[in-house]
């Protein structure tokens, strides 16, 4: 049987559309790289490395000075973007590189409006976790883990998009609730965080959520249910598509059974 080790993003895929999960995880169909993903990766890279510096060196000027090197470190990904790979002109690559740099600079400027990194001492950055949540094998990567003045853990996650409207904010914390459950199950930490933070750079907003045992129990049960549903889908080879508004942005729409005549 295909292993069903879950991340929050793959669990979200299955919840959104089992057929999407099949395309990505079971069939392993490739998707073209996106500029949004590349830009997010570069922003995360710079912010992660920023906290390797002494507090008084964590300045906006220092962060901006690292943009060029960060883009160069991801040159292969940049050249694989369709708008670059499909062009024979080097000037097109230069234009995309410049546009990416402008976006990253804008996100870094937004970050320094929202936080003063000289006042933050992370316990961990890009923390990889793996644990058992009610029988579900779950993995995740936490952008930043710190402790508040009482010693309680706080999970922070950088987002380069805009914050969702109020009626979608609870759903936006799904991934961080999974991380919280993994922290509690971890041998290295063994305690759930007190607070979850989503740092939306594009809209310059920070959303926060206090988490309790009720949230954790619900999240563990949800992940276990999704894992079981995936196992059943594998056994039956049954992956019903879930047509909706997001289909227009799905790369697999042309081959999806829901849109076949």
C-alpha positions in Angstrom: 0.0 0.0 0.0 1.2 3.5 -0.8 2.5 5.2 2.3 0.1 7.9 3.6 2.5 10.1 5.5 0.8 13.4 5.6 1.8 17.1 5.7 -0.7 19.8 6.3 -0.6 20.9 2.7 -1.2 17.3 1.4 -4.0 16.9 3.9 -5.5 20.1 2.6 -5.3 18.8 -0.9 -7.3 15.7 -0.1 -9.9 17.8 1.8 -10.2 20.1 -1.1 -10.3 17.4 -3.8 -9.3 13.8 -3.5 -8.5 13.8 -7.3 -6.1 16.6 -6.8 -4.3 14.5 -4.1 -4.2 11.6 -6.5 -2.6 13.7 -9.2 0.1 15.1 -6.9 0.8 12.2 -4.5 -0.2 8.9 -6.1 0.4 9.7 -9.8 3.2 12.1 -9.0 2.4 14.3 -12.0 4.8 17.2 -12.4 3.5 20.8 -12.1 5.3 23.8 -13.6 7.2 25.9 -11.1 5.5 29.2 -10.1 7.0 32.6 -9.6 4.9 33.0 -6.4 6.5 29.8 -4.9 10.0 30.9 -5.9 9.5 34.4 -4.4 8.1 32.9 -1.2 11.1 30.5 -0.9 13.6 33.4 -1.3 11.8 35.5 1.3 11.8 32.6 3.8 15.5 31.9 3.1 16.5 35.5 3.8 14.4 35.7 7.0 15.7 32.4 8.2 19.3 33.5 7.7 18.7 36.9 9.3 18.3 35.2 12.7 21.8 33.7 12.4 23.2 37.2 12.9 23.7 39.1 16.2 20.5 41.1 17.2 22.0 44.5 16.3 22.9 43.2 12.8 19.3 42.2 12.0 18.4 45.3 10.0 16.4 46.0 6.9 19.5 47.1 5.1 21.2 43.8 5.9 18.2 41.8 4.7 18.0 43.8 1.5 21.7 43.4 0.8 21.2 39.6 0.7 18.5 39.6 -2.0 20.9 39.3 -4.9 22.8 36.3 -3.4 19.5 34.6 -2.4 18.2 34.9 -5.9 21.5 33.6 -7.3 21.2 30.6 -5.0 17.9 29.8 -6.6 19.0 30.6 -10.2 18.1 27.1 -11.4 14.5 27.5 -10.1 14.2 30.9 -11.7 15.4 29.7 -15.1 12.8 26.8 -14.9 9.9 29.3 -14.7 7.8 29.0 -17.8 8.2 32.7 -18.7 12.0 32.2 -18.7 12.3 28.7 -19.9 10.1 29.3 -22.9 12.0 32.4 -24.0 15.2 32.5 -26.0 16.0 36.0 -24.8 18.4 36.6 -21.8 16.7 39.9 -21.3 13.5 38.1 -20.3 15.4 36.3 -17.6 16.9 39.6 -16.4 13.4 41.2 -16.3 12.0 38.3 -14.2 15.0 38.4 -11.9 14.5 42.1 -11.4 10.8 41.7 -10.8 11.5 38.9 -8.2 14.0 41.2 -6.5 11.5 44.0 -6.3 8.8 41.7 -4.8 11.3 40.3 -2.2 12.4 43.8 -1.2 8.7 44.8 -0.7 8.1 41.8 1.5 11.2 42.4 3.6 10.2 46.1 4.1 6.8 44.8 5.2 8.3 42.4 7.6 10.3 45.1 9.4 7.1 47.1 9.8 5.5 44.1 11.6 8.3 43.0 13.8 11.7 44.0 15.2 13.8 40.9 14.7 16.5 42.2 17.1 14.0 41.5 19.9 13.3 37.9 18.9 15.4 34.9 19.8 14.1 31.8 18.0 14.3 28.4 19.7 14.3 26.9 16.2 14.0 27.9 12.5 12.8 25.7 9.7 12.1 23.0 12.3 11.2 19.6 10.7 8.9 17.5 12.8 7.5 14.0 12.3 5.0 12.3 14.7 2.1 10.0 15.2 -1.2 11.8 15.6 -3.9 9.3 16.6 -2.4 6.8 14.2 -1.7 9.2 11.4 1.9 9.6 10.3 2.4 13.4 10.0 5.3 15.6 9.0 5.7 19.4 9.0 8.2 22.2 8.9 7.8 25.2 11.3 9.2 28.5 10.0 10.0 29.8 13.4 9.6 28.7 17.0 10.2 31.0 20.0 9.2 31.3 23.6 7.2 34.1 25.2 8.2 35.8 28.5 6.5 33.0 30.4 8.5 30.3 28.6 5.5 29.1 26.5 6.1 28.1 22.9 4.9 30.4 20.1 4.8 29.2 16.4 5.2 31.9 13.7 4.7 31.3 10.0 5.6 33.7 7.2 3.1 34.2 4.4 3.9 36.3 1.3 0.2 36.6 0.3 -2.6 38.6 1.8 -4.4 37.7 4.9 -7.8 35.9 4.3 -11.1 37.6 5.1 -12.5 37.0 8.6 -14.7 34.1 7.7 -11.7 32.1 6.3 -9.2 32.9 9.1 -10.0 29.8 11.2 -9.3 27.6 8.2 -6.0 29.4 7.6 -4.7 28.2 11.0 -5.1 24.5 10.0 -1.4 23.9 9.2 -0.2 25.6 12.4 -2.7 23.6 14.5 -1.1 20.5 13.0 2.4 21.8 13.9 1.2 22.4 17.5 0.1 18.8 17.8 3.4 17.6 16.4 5.3 19.7 18.9 3.3 18.2 21.8 4.0 14.7 20.4 7.8 15.5 19.9 10.4 13.9 22.2 12.5 17.0 21.9 9.8 19.5 22.9 6.9 17.5 24.4 4.7 20.6 24.9 2.1 22.3 22.7 2.6 26.0 21.9 0.4 28.6 23.6 0.0 30.8 20.5 0.0 30.5 16.7 0.9 33.4 14.5 0.4 33.9 10.8 2.6 36.8 9.5 1.0 38.0 6.2 3.6 40.3 4.6 1.6 41.4 1.5 -1.2 42.9 3.6 1.1 43.7 6.6 -1.0 41.9 9.1 -0.4 39.4 11.8 -3.2 37.0 12.8 -2.9 35.2 16.1 -4.7 32.3 17.7 -4.4 30.9 21.2 -4.5 27.1 21.2 -5.8 24.7 23.8 -6.3 21.0 24.4 -9.6 21.1 22.6 -8.0 22.4 19.4 -5.3 19.8 19.7 -7.7 16.9 20.2 -9.8 18.1 17.2 -6.7 18.5 15.0 -5.4 15.0 15.8 -8.8 13.5 15.1 -9.1 15.3 11.9 -5.7 14.2 10.7 -6.4 10.6 11.7 -9.7 10.8 9.7 -8.0 12.2 6.6 -5.3 9.5 6.8 -7.9 6.8 7.1 -9.9 8.3 4.2 -6.8 8.3 2.0 -6.1 4.6 2.9 -9.6 3.7 1.9 -9.3 5.7 -1.4 -6.1 3.8 -2.2 -7.7 0.4 -1.4 -10.7 1.2 -3.6 -8.9 3.3 -6.1 -11.6 5.9 -5.7 -10.7 9.5 -6.0 -13.9 11.6 -6.5 -13.1 15.1 -7.9 -14.7 18.1 -6.1 -15.5 20.7 -8.7 -15.5 24.3 -7.4 -14.2 27.8 -7.8 -10.6 26.7 -7.3 -10.7 24.5 -10.4 -10.0 27.4 -12.7 -6.5 27.8 -11.0 -5.8 24.0 -11.0 -3.1 22.9 -13.4 -4.7 19.5 -13.8 -8.1 20.8 -14.9 -7.6 19.7 -18.5 -7.1 16.0 -17.5 -9.5 16.0 -14.5 -12.4 13.5 -14.8 -14.8 16.2 -13.7 -14.2 18.1 -16.9 -14.1 15.3 -19.4 -17.1 15.1 -21.8 
